[in-house]
Amino acid sequence: MNKPVLVVMAAGMGSRYGGLKQIDPVGSHGQPILDYSIYDAHRAGFETVVFVIKHEIEDAFKAAIGDHLSKVMEVKYAYQELTDLPEGYRVPEGRVKPWGTCHAILAARKLIDGPFAVVNADDYYGPQAFQAIYDYLSQHADRPGCYEYAMVGYLLGNTVTENGYVSRGICTEDQDHFLQTVTERTHIEKDGANARFTEDDGATWTALPGDAIVSMNLWGLTGSFVSEAWDRFPAFLDKALAENPMKGEYYLPSVISQLIGEDKARVKVLRSTDKWYGVTYQADKPVVVAAIAEKTAAGLYPDDLWAEFQ
């Protein structure tokens, strides 16, 4: 079995943040939040990272992240483009929004030939999560008739921001901690120790408990997922182009849910006690900067992350 590789989704538009949050510095030496994820992934055992980016940010991204990381890990790039569609499909006129997280994975399909973990570029996951997912992928290959996947689950209350709304995959699991369902909620707001979501722009709200398990898009998958996602892409496009051509998104959890429902895959829900941090909004940045400074002072990270590799 090939060693697991890390796939980083860094092509998001960052409209709520107001800039390239993937490369905005949060560390004392100008490190973006992604540097800390790569550091944690590297010490967990990952040796190769595939960045999924847009051509428009290529130069800035390489200058801020890719060039120095190439001294530590094997760095590859994939480019998420709206026009990367199955034969016979075209981008609807006026659409600028990316096709979603599953499409981001498909952008890297030619670079994935074995087990891989996938993460967002603008989230801090913590070292436990990367170690857990690396170990699982290293020890579990697909079984005959069933794909072996995994995800790292977080408590919802530890993943919401004080400064606006977020998208989260709300999970249910069985008694053996295998995933049963994951439902994408695209507008979740903090509500005391708990949270709430809306599907009609705030006209009505549904409560969510703070201890609900959520996906932060830290998945452990095998090459089988890429094939399945590509084969199912036309059905998604048929529906999206008819119902929501400007904003319909091909979500990674939706494909996983389909595979679970068809008994083609099972997904082990791993746990991390690390607190998640993210930079969804500009107002989130001071919180992340303070958290990174605290973790550095406690010895979890060196002040200059990559100095020993220079």
PATI-663277 format. One record per residue (C-alpha): residue number from 1; residue in three letters; y, z, x. Coordinates in steps of 0.05 Angstrom, whole numbers, plus 32768, in hexadecimal, padded with zeros to 4 digits. Example, Ala and Ser with C-alpha at 12.3 -4.5 7.8 and 13.67 -1.06 7.14 Angstrom:
{1 'Ala' {7FA6 809C 80F6}} {2 'Ser' {7FEB 808F 8111}} 
***
This chain:
{1 'Met' {8000 8000 8000}} {2 'Asn' {8045 7FEE 801A}} {3 'Lys' {8076 8027 8029}} {4 'Pro' {80A6 8035 7FF0}} {5 'Val' {80EB 8016 7FF5}} {6 'Leu' {812C 802D 7FD5}} {7 'Val' {8152 7FFF 7FA5}} {8 'Val' {819A 8013 7F99}} {9 'Met' {81BF 7FF7 7F5D}} {10 'Ala' {8207 7FEE 7F76}} {11 'Ala' {8220 7FB3 7F4D}} {12 'Gly' {823E 7FDA 7F13}} {13 'Met' {8285 7FC8 7F01}} {14 'Gly' {82A0 800F 7F01}} {15 'Ser' {82D0 8002 7EC8}} {16 'Arg' {82D5 804C 7EB3}} {17 'Tyr' {82E0 8061 7EFB}} {18 'Gly' {8316 802E 7F0B}} {19 'Gly' {82FD 8015 7F4E}} {20 'Leu' {82C2 800C 7F7C}} {21 'Lys' {82A3 8051 7F73}} {22 'Gln' {8267 803C 7F9B}} {23 'Ile' {8291 8041 7FDB}} {24 'Asp' {82C6 8074 7FC9}} {25 'Pro' {82C3 80AC 7FFF}} {26 'Val' {82AE 80F3 7FEC}} {27 'Gly' {8299 810E 8031}} {28 'Ser' {82C5 812A 8068}} {29 'His' {82B8 80EC 8094}} {30 'Gly' {82C4 80BB 805C}} {31 'Gln' {827D 80B8 8043}} {32 'Pro' {8273 809E 7FFC}} {33 'Ile' {8242 80C1 7FCE}} {34 'Leu' {820F 808B 7FDC}} {35 'Asp' {820C 80A0 8025}} {36 'Tyr' {81EF 80E3 8010}} {37 'Ser' {81BB 80C3 7FE5}} {38 'Ile' {81A6 8095 801D}} {39 'Tyr' {81A4 80D0 804D}} {40 'Asp' {8176 80F6 801D}} {41 'Ala' {814B 80B9 8013}} {42 'His' {8144 80AD 805D}} {43 'Arg' {812E 80F3 806D}} {44 'Ala' {80FC 80EF 8032}} {45 'Gly' {80DB 80B4 8055}} {46 'Phe' {80FC 8074 803C}} {47 'Glu' {8107 8041 8073}} {48 'Thr' {8121 8005 804C}} {49 'Val' {815A 8001 8019}} {50 'Val' {816C 7FC7 7FEC}} {51 'Phe' {81B3 7FC7 7FD2}} {52 'Val' {81BF 7FA1 7F92}} {53 'Ile' {8208 7F8D 7F93}} {54 'Lys' {8238 7F58 7F7B}} {55 'His' {8251 7F22 7FAA}} {56 'Glu' {8298 7F37 7F9A}} {57 'Ile' {828F 7F7B 7FBC}} {58 'Glu' {8262 7F64 7FF4}} {59 'Asp' {8294 7F69 802E}} {60 'Ala' {82AF 7FAD 8018}} {61 'Phe' {826A 7FC9 800B}} {62 'Lys' {824E 7FB4 804E}} {63 'Ala' {828B 7FCF 8073}} {64 'Ala' {8287 8012 804F}} {65 'Ile' {823C 801D 804B}} {66 'Gly' {820D 7FE6 805F}} {67 'Asp' {8222 7FD9 80A7}} {68 'His' {821A 8021 80BF}} {69 'Leu' {81DA 802D 8097}} {70 'Ser' {81BA 7FF0 80B7}} {71 'Lys' {81B7 801A 80F7}} {72 'Val' {818A 804C 80D3}} {73 'Met' {8161 8025 80A0}} {74 'Glu' {814E 7FDE 8091}} {75 'Val' {8185 7FC6 8062}} {76 'Lys' {817C 7F8B 8032}} {77 'Tyr' {81AA 7F6F 7FFD}} {78 'Ala' {819F 7F51 7FB8}} {79 'Tyr' {81D6 7F36 7F8C}} {80 'Gln' {81DA 7F42 7F42}} {81 'Glu' {81F7 7F03 7F22}} {82 'Leu' {8202 7EF5 7ED8}} {83 'Thr' {81E4 7EB0 7EE0}} {84 'Asp' {81A1 7ECA 7EFB}} {85 'Leu' {817C 7EBD 7EBA}} {86 'Pro' {8139 7E9E 7EA6}} {87 'Glu' {8137 7E53 7E9F}} {88 'Gly' {8158 7E3B 7E5E}} {89 'Tyr' {8189 7E75 7E58}} {90 'Arg' {81D4 7E74 7E67}} {91 'Val' {820A 7EA9 7E6B}} {92 'Pro' {8232 7EAA 7E2A}} {93 'Glu' {827A 7E94 7E32}} {94 'Gly' {82A8 7ECF 7E40}} {95 'Arg' {8273 7F00 7E58}} {96 'Val' {8284 7F26 7E98}} {97 'Lys' {825A 7F65 7E8F}} {98 'Pro' {821A 7F6A 7EBA}} {99 'Trp' {81D8 7F65 7E95}} {100 'Gly' {81C4 7FAD 7EA4}} {101 'Thr' {8197 7FD8 7ED0}} {102 'Cys' {8157 7FB0 7EC5}} {103 'His' {817B 7F70 7ED8}} {104 'Ala' {8193 7F93 7F17}} {105 'Ile' {814B 7FA0 7F2A}} {106 'Leu' {8139 7F58 7F1C}} {107 'Ala' {8171 7F42 7F4B}} {108 'Ala' {8147 7F61 7F83}} {109 'Arg' {8105 7F45 7F6B}} {110 'Lys' {80FA 7F1A 7FA9}} {111 'Leu' {8104 7F56 7FD6}} {112 'Ile' {80D3 7F85 7FB2}} {113 'Asp' {808A 7F7F 7FC6}} {114 'Gly' {8070 7FC5 7FBA}} {115 'Pro' {8084 800A 7FA1}} {116 'Phe' {80CE 8018 7F9B}} {117 'Ala' {80FE 804D 7F84}} {118 'Val' {813D 803A 7F60}} {119 'Val' {817F 8061 7F5C}} {120 'Asn' {81C7 8058 7F48}} {121 'Ala' {81FA 8051 7F80}} {122 'Asp' {822C 8081 7F63}} {123 'Asp' {81FF 80BD 7F55}} {124 'Tyr' {81ED 80F9 7F81}} {125 'Tyr' {81A3 8109 7F74}} {126 'Gly' {8194 813E 7FAA}} {127 'Pro' {815D 8140 7FDF}} {128 'Gln' {8126 815C 7FB2}} {129 'Ala' {8128 811F 7F86}} {130 'Phe' {811F 80EC 7FBE}} {131 'Gln' {80E7 8114 7FDE}} {132 'Ala' {80C3 8119 7F9B}} {133 'Ile' {80C8 80D0 7F8B}} {134 'Tyr' {80B5 80B9 7FD1}} {135 'Asp' {8078 80E5 7FD3}} {136 'Tyr' {8061 80CE 7F8E}} {137 'Leu' {8069 8084 7F9F}} {138 'Ser' {8044 808E 7FE0}} {139 'Gln' {8008 80AE 7FBE}} {140 'His' {8002 8088 7F7C}} {141 'Ala' {7FF1 803E 7F76}} {142 'Asp' {7FE8 8019 7F34}} {143 'Arg' {7FA4 8027 7F14}} {144 'Pro' {7F7A 7FF0 7EF4}} {145 'Gly' {7F99 7FE5 7EAF}} {146 'Cys' {7FD3 8016 7EB9}} {147 'Tyr' {8012 8015 7EE4}} {148 'Glu' {8023 8056 7F07}} {149 'Tyr' {806E 8065 7F03}} {150 'Ala' {8098 80A3 7F0A}} {151 'Met' {80DE 80BC 7EFD}} {152 'Val' {8106 80F9 7F12}} {153 'Gly' {8120 8120 7ED5}} {154 'Tyr' {815F 8149 7ED3}} {155 'Leu' {817A 817B 7E9F}} {156 'Leu' {81AE 8158 7E74}} {157 'Gly' {81DE 8192 7E7A}} {158 'Asn' {81DF 8188 7EC6}} {159 'Thr' {81F1 813F 7EC1}} {160 'Val' {822D 8139 7E92}} {161 'Thr' {8275 8135 7EA9}} {162 'Glu' {82B0 815D 7E91}} {163 'Asn' {82DB 811E 7E92}} {164 'Gly' {82BF 80EE 7E5F}} {165 'Tyr' {827E 80D0 7E48}} {166 'Val' {823F 80B9 7E6D}} {167 'Ser' {8200 8091 7E5F}} {168 'Arg' {81BD 80B4 7E65}} {169 'Gly' {8174 80A5 7E56}} {170 'Ile' {815B 80DE 7E2A}} {171 'Cys' {8111 80EB 7E38}} {172 'Thr' {80D5 8109 7E15}} {173 'Glu' {8095 811A 7E3A}} {174 'Asp' {804E 8131 7E2A}} {175 'Gln' {802E 8173 7E40}} {176 'Asp' {8018 8153 7E82}} {177 'His' {8060 813E 7E91}} {178 'Phe' {8055 80F4 7E86}} {179 'Leu' {808F 80D0 7E66}} {180 'Gln' {8088 80BF 7E1C}} {181 'Thr' {80CB 80A0 7E0B}} {182 'Val' {810F 8095 7E2B}} {183 'Thr' {8149 8084 7DFE}} {184 'Glu' {818A 806A 7E1C}} {185 'Arg' {81C7 808D 7E00}} {186 'Thr' {8206 806A 7E18}} {187 'His' {823B 809C 7E01}} {188 'Ile' {822A 80E5 7E11}} {189 'Glu' {825F 811B 7E17}} {190 'Lys' {825B 8163 7E2E}} {191 'Asp' {825A 8197 7DF7}} {192 'Gly' {825C 81DC 7E15}} {193 'Ala' {8219 81E9 7E36}} {194 'Asn' {81FC 81B0 7E0F}} {195 'Ala' {8211 8168 7DFF}} {196 'Arg' {8218 8137 7DC6}} {197 'Phe' {8214 80EC 7DBD}} {198 'Thr' {8233 80B7 7D90}} {199 'Glu' {821D 8071 7D7D}} {200 'Asp' {8259 8060 7D53}} {201 'Asp' {8295 806D 7D81}} {202 'Gly' {829B 80B6 7D6D}} {203 'Ala' {8298 80AF 7D21}} {204 'Thr' {8259 80DA 7D22}} {205 'Trp' {8238 8105 7D58}} {206 'Thr' {81F1 811D 7D65}} {207 'Ala' {81E4 815D 7D8D}} {208 'Leu' {81BA 815D 7DCC}} {209 'Pro' {819F 819C 7DEE}} {210 'Gly' {81B6 81AA 7E35}} {211 'Asp' {816E 81B2 7E4D}} {212 'Ala' {8159 816D 7E34}} {213 'Ile' {8138 8144 7E6C}} {214 'Val' {815F 8106 7E7E}} {215 'Ser' {8155 80CB 7EAC}} {216 'Met' {818B 80C0 7EE0}} {217 'Asn' {816C 807D 7EF3}} {218 'Leu' {8143 809A 7F2C}} {219 'Trp' {8102 8075 7F1F}} {220 'Gly' {80C4 806A 7F48}} {221 'Leu' {80A5 8027 7F38}} {222 'Thr' {8074 7FF4 7F54}} {223 'Gly' {8079 7FA9 7F5B}} {224 'Ser' {8058 7FA2 7F17}} {225 'Phe' {8099 7FB7 7EF7}} {226 'Val' {80BF 7F7C 7F13}} {227 'Ser' {808D 7F4B 7EF5}} {228 'Glu' {808D 7F6E 7EB2}} {229 'Ala' {80D9 7F71 7EAF}} {230 'Trp' {80E0 7F27 7EBE}} {231 'Asp' {80AC 7F13 7E8A}} {232 'Arg' {80D0 7F3D 7E55}} {233 'Phe' {8116 7F25 7E67}} {234 'Pro' {8117 7EE8 7E37}} {235 'Ala' {8107 7F14 7DFB}} {236 'Phe' {8141 7F42 7E0D}} {237 'Leu' {8170 7F07 7E16}} {238 'Asp' {815C 7EE9 7DD3}} {239 'Lys' {816F 7F29 7DB0}} {240 'Ala' {81AD 7F39 7DD9}} {241 'Leu' {81CB 7EF3 7DD4}} {242 'Ala' {81C2 7EF5 7D89}} {243 'Glu' {81DC 7F3C 7D7D}} {244 'Asn' {8209 7F51 7DB7}} {245 'Pro' {8216 7F17 7DE6}} {246 'Met' {8251 7F36 7E0A}} {247 'Lys' {8235 7F7B 7E18}} {248 'Gly' {81E9 7F7C 7E0D}} {249 'Glu' {81C6 7F9C 7E49}} {250 'Tyr' {817F 7F99 7E62}} {251 'Tyr' {8170 7FE2 7E6F}} {252 'Leu' {813A 7FF7 7EA0}} {253 'Pro' {8122 8030 7E73}} {254 'Ser' {8118 8000 7E39}} {255 'Val' {80E4 7FD8 7E60}} {256 'Ile' {80C2 8018 7E77}} {257 'Ser' {80C0 8030 7E2E}} {258 'Gln' {809F 7FEF 7E19}} {259 'Leu' {806A 7FF5 7E4F}} {260 'Ile' {805B 803D 7E3C}} {261 'Gly' {8056 8029 7DF2}} {262 'Glu' {8025 7FF2 7E04}} {263 'Asp' {7FFB 8022 7E2F}} {264 'Lys' {8008 7FF6 7E6B}} {265 'Ala' {802B 802C 7E94}} {266 'Arg' {8032 8077 7E9B}} {267 'Val' {806E 809A 7EBA}} {268 'Lys' {8069 80DE 7EDB}} {269 'Val' {80A7 8108 7ECE}} {270 'Leu' {80B8 812B 7F0F}} {271 'Arg' {80EA 8164 7F13}} {272 'Ser' {8124 8173 7F41}} {273 'Thr' {814C 81B4 7F40}} {274 'Asp' {8185 8191 7F65}} {275 'Lys' {81C4 818A 7F3D}} {276 'Trp' {81DB 8143 7F2F}} {277 'Tyr' {8222 812D 7F40}} {278 'Gly' {8243 80EC 7F30}} {279 'Val' {8285 80C7 7F32}} {280 'Thr' {8288 80A6 7EEF}} {281 'Tyr' {82D3 80B4 7EEA}} {282 'Gln' {830A 80BE 7F1E}} {283 'Ala' {8311 8106 7F05}} {284 'Asp' {82C8 8113 7F1A}} {285 'Lys' {82D7 8106 7F63}} {286 'Pro' {82F5 814A 7F75}} {287 'Val' {82B7 816D 7F59}} {288 'Val' {828A 8141 7F83}} {289 'Val' {82B5 814B 7FC2}} {290 'Ala' {82B1 8196 7FB9}} {291 'Ala' {8266 8195 7FAD}} {292 'Ile' {8259 816B 7FEB}} {293 'Ala' {8285 8198 8015}} {294 'Glu' {825F 81D6 7FFC}} {295 'Lys' {821C 81B6 800C}} {296 'Thr' {8234 81A1 8051}} {297 'Ala' {824D 81E7 8060}} {298 'Ala' {8209 8203 804A}} {299 'Gly' {81E6 81D6 807C}} {300 'Leu' {81C5 81A6 804C}} {301 'Tyr' {81EA 816B 806D}} {302 'Pro' {820A 8161 80B1}} {303 'Asp' {8255 815A 80AE}} {304 'Asp' {8250 8114 80CB}} {305 'Leu' {8212 80F9 80A8}} {306 'Trp' {81FD 80C2 80D7}} {307 'Ala' {8218 80DB 811A}} {308 'Glu' {81D3 80E7 8136}} {309 'Phe' {81C0 809E 812A}} {310 'Gln' {81FD 807F 814C}} 
***
